[in-house]
Amino acid sequence: MLLPGTGSDEVFVRAVFAGPLRALGVPLIAPPPPPGAELAEGYLATLDALADAHGKLLVGGISFGAHLAAEWAVRHPGRCGGLLAALPAWNGVPGPAPASLAATLSADLVARSGVDAALAQTAGSPGWLRTELDRAWRRHGDGLAAGLRAAAGRPAPSLGQLAALPVPAGIGTCTDDPIHPAKVASEWAGALPRAALGETTLTALGADRESLGRATVLAFLRAREMP
């Protein structure tokens, strides 16, 4: 089961991961985001229910979705068969992490002026990203601001917690992404006992959504070969 990032949705998750996972014969479960402030706890409850029904899970996600998947894996290492973490944005408390600050500012603007005004502020972003945000933010509806705030303030697993997670993990990063620094992805990969780092770029992601999925999945396959 793979989870989307802050303000994103399962459509983007499928665009990134469905093809690379299908090539391995792995089915992708990517449910839509729970509404508003229930974003995090709703997804964690869904992971619990899936593990109850199917046993060990390969879990992961993009950005905040990667944080939640890792949080669940840290809580339930015996129920996790592996981790696919693309674009982790921080470890531990978010503090001044760029992704946390951006989500908070977006939440404030949505609450104050509405989604159209908030989307207008993305005019300087690449066209593909504006298209993704326009679809996903509108799908979140009235719960968008609360969901953004829930993600912005939630701690990710600490490096110490990641160090105690024994499952194979593929960490994916875009080396030119200032919101999800490659340094954070490298720290995750360095902390996890069985992890490899896969790299791509935002430019490549804009042209081919699967570039990020491939980088993350290939890193996971390398991690599986580690003792």
HUVENJO-V605281 format. One record per residue. N is the residue number from 1. RES is the residue in one letter. D_CENTER is the distance of its C-alpha to the mean C-alpha in whole Angstrom. Layout:
N_RES_D_CENTER ; N_RES_D_CENTER
//
This chain:
1_M_11 ; 2_L_8 ; 3_L_6 ; 4_P_5 ; 5_G_4 ; 6_T_8 ; 7_G_11 ; 8_S_9 ; 9_D_10 ; 10_E_11 ; 11_V_13 ; 12_F_11 ; 13_V_9 ; 14_R_12 ; 15_A_13 ; 16_V_11 ; 17_F_11 ; 18_A_15 ; 19_G_17 ; 20_P_16 ; 21_L_16 ; 22_R_19 ; 23_A_21 ; 24_L_21 ; 25_G_22 ; 26_V_19 ; 27_P_18 ; 28_L_15 ; 29_I_14 ; 30_A_12 ; 31_P_13 ; 32_P_13 ; 33_P_12 ; 34_P_15 ; 35_P_17 ; 36_G_17 ; 37_A_17 ; 38_E_16 ; 39_L_13 ; 40_A_12 ; 41_E_15 ; 42_G_15 ; 43_Y_12 ; 44_L_13 ; 45_A_17 ; 46_T_16 ; 47_L_14 ; 48_D_18 ; 49_A_20 ; 50_L_18 ; 51_A_19 ; 52_D_23 ; 53_A_23 ; 54_H_22 ; 55_G_22 ; 56_K_20 ; 57_L_16 ; 58_L_14 ; 59_V_11 ; 60_G_7 ; 61_G_4 ; 62_I_2 ; 63_S_3 ; 64_F_4 ; 65_G_3 ; 66_A_4 ; 67_H_6 ; 68_L_8 ; 69_A_8 ; 70_A_10 ; 71_E_12 ; 72_W_13 ; 73_A_14 ; 74_V_16 ; 75_R_17 ; 76_H_18 ; 77_P_19 ; 78_G_21 ; 79_R_19 ; 80_C_17 ; 81_G_18 ; 82_G_15 ; 83_L_11 ; 84_L_9 ; 85_A_6 ; 86_A_6 ; 87_L_6 ; 88_P_6 ; 89_A_9 ; 90_W_11 ; 91_N_13 ; 92_G_15 ; 93_V_16 ; 94_P_15 ; 95_G_18 ; 96_P_18 ; 97_A_15 ; 98_P_15 ; 99_A_11 ; 100_S_13 ; 101_L_16 ; 102_A_15 ; 103_A_14 ; 104_T_17 ; 105_L_19 ; 106_S_18 ; 107_A_18 ; 108_D_22 ; 109_L_23 ; 110_V_22 ; 111_A_24 ; 112_R_26 ; 113_S_27 ; 114_G_25 ; 115_V_22 ; 116_D_24 ; 117_A_25 ; 118_A_22 ; 119_L_21 ; 120_A_24 ; 121_Q_23 ; 122_T_20 ; 123_A_23 ; 124_G_23 ; 125_S_19 ; 126_P_20 ; 127_G_21 ; 128_W_18 ; 129_L_15 ; 130_R_18 ; 131_T_18 ; 132_E_15 ; 133_L_15 ; 134_D_18 ; 135_R_18 ; 136_A_14 ; 137_W_16 ; 138_R_19 ; 139_R_18 ; 140_H_17 ; 141_G_20 ; 142_D_22 ; 143_G_19 ; 144_L_17 ; 145_A_18 ; 146_A_18 ; 147_G_14 ; 148_L_13 ; 149_R_16 ; 150_A_14 ; 151_A_11 ; 152_A_13 ; 153_G_15 ; 154_R_13 ; 155_P_13 ; 156_A_11 ; 157_P_13 ; 158_S_16 ; 159_L_17 ; 160_G_20 ; 161_Q_18 ; 162_L_16 ; 163_A_19 ; 164_A_20 ; 165_L_18 ; 166_P_20 ; 167_V_18 ; 168_P_17 ; 169_A_14 ; 170_G_12 ; 171_I_11 ; 172_G_10 ; 173_T_11 ; 174_C_13 ; 175_T_16 ; 176_D_17 ; 177_D_14 ; 178_P_15 ; 179_I_13 ; 180_H_10 ; 181_P_13 ; 182_A_14 ; 183_K_16 ; 184_V_13 ; 185_A_12 ; 186_S_15 ; 187_E_16 ; 188_W_13 ; 189_A_15 ; 190_G_18 ; 191_A_18 ; 192_L_17 ; 193_P_20 ; 194_R_19 ; 195_A_16 ; 196_A_17 ; 197_L_15 ; 198_G_15 ; 199_E_15 ; 200_T_15 ; 201_T_16 ; 202_L_15 ; 203_T_18 ; 204_A_18 ; 205_L_15 ; 206_G_17 ; 207_A_19 ; 208_D_18 ; 209_R_14 ; 210_E_14 ; 211_S_15 ; 212_L_11 ; 213_G_11 ; 214_R_15 ; 215_A_14 ; 216_T_11 ; 217_V_14 ; 218_L_17 ; 219_A_16 ; 220_F_15 ; 221_L_19 ; 222_R_20 ; 223_A_19 ; 224_R_21 ; 225_E_24 ; 226_M_24 ; 227_P_26
//
